[in-house]
Amino acid sequence: MSIEYDIRLEIGYLYDSPAASTRTLLRMLPLTNGEQTLITGQVSTDPVPDFRRDGVDFFGNATTEIAHDAGKTEFLFRFSGRVRRIPRGTTLDLSCGLAALRAEIQGIQSITPMSPHHFLGESERIRHEPEIAAFAEEVTAPGMSVMAALQAVSHAIHDRFDFDPGATEVSTTPIEAFQNRRGVCQDISQVTIAALRSVGIPAGYVSGFLRTVPPPGQPRLEGADAMHAWVRAWCGMETGWVEIDPTNDMLVGADHIAIAVGRDYADVAPVKGSSRTSGSHRTEHRVDVIPL
């Protein structure tokens, strides 16, 4: 049985002095894939841009390129729409052994966007860190299945990390968050990706939403009422990609609505761009995810 959600996302920027010009790339439109469908929705901006072009990036994420040429002090980017989500069934562990994964990856000749080869090495925000690699080797073993290793890393990070919105910034590196053992879903997901890649598991970053109303009798999930992030890992030819939420130590299900996928946060940032201005600025986020 599918679940439909009405979703509203607003991201605002306020500048102390007018921005003479801005160029912005938005990734705010939810994905349509095998587990979810964008029924209706649109990305809008206030003020109306002088230039706009909608497209799709390498990984299949919807993009909106905009430009404002006149001086402005406030910008508001919005998504409003409806998404249908199909609940994921029980994920059986049909993954290969961790020791056999390298051979299965080498057997993949494709370099299409979802090829595991793109998600195994270093990326813009995630580098090889010996300290994180040692942690990953500590909590996994070559005799494990890839799925078991994925869940072991997620459980260990969830157990050792404190969810702390005030501990990090968007620019915090995975090693900084790992050493402090605290952060938000972005930090926890990127540390998880670094750990998985270090033991040979291709892993990527997913941005999206969590439903804001928990099921009856269930605790509220951390990350609700804000944009959320989780991890996708390639578990071999038989199983393919599996998504896991290390912030809440759970496999991704119908409560998660994906916007974009990539190698790390740099590939999926909802707002990315440049502006000509002076002084400081602040940003505000508002999210509503309402199950129908």
C-alpha positions, 0 to 999 in steps of 0.5 A: 500500500502506497503513502502520499505526502504533501510536502513544502520546503522553503529556503530563504536567504537574507543579506545585510547589503544588496547582492548585485548579482547571484547565480544559483543552482537548486536541487529541491524537486523530489526524485521519481524512481522505483520506490517513489513518484512525484505526482505534482510539484514545482520549484518557485523563487521570489523574486522571479529570476532574470534567467531560469533553466530546468534540467537534470544532472549527471546522477538524474537529479532535477536541477533549476539554474537561476540568475538574478541581475538586480540588487536584492537583499532577500531570496526565497526558494520554494518547493511545493508538491505531492509525492507517492511513496511505496513502502519497502518490503523486508530486505533479505540479505542476498548480498555477497561476502565482503571479501568477494565484493571487489571481484563483483565490482570489477565485473561491472563494466558499466559507468552509467550514473548508478555504477558502483565505480563512481561511489568507491573512491574519494569525492569532493567532501569525502577523503580517505581518513586513516582514523575512520578506516581503522574504525570501519575495520574494527566493526567489520570482518571479511567473513561478513556479508556486505549487508551485515557490514553495512548495518554494523557500521551504521549501528556503531556510528549511531551508538557512538555519535550524539545528534547535536545540531549546534556542533557542526556547520555545513562545511564541517569535514567528516574527520572533524565530526568523527573526532568530536563524535557529534553532529547532524545527519549530514555529518553522520552520513558522510562519516558513514560513507567514508567508513564504508568506502574504506572497507571497499563498499561503494557508498553515496549520499541521499538528501531528502525528507523525513515525515514529521508525524510519527506512527502511533506509539512510535518516537519522533525520528531525529531530523524531522521538520528539516531536510534529512540525509542518509546513505546508499550502499552497493551490496553486490550484483544480487542485491544492488543498492540498499539505503540506510539511515545511520542517524536513526540506525534503520533501513530506509522505508516509506518515511523517507522521501528522496530529493537527490543522490550523489557521492557526497553533500556537494553533489546534492546541496539544495542551494548552491551558487555565488553572489556579489555582495558585502557583509553577512547573510543568514539563511532560514529553512522550513519543511512540512511533510504531511502524510495524507 
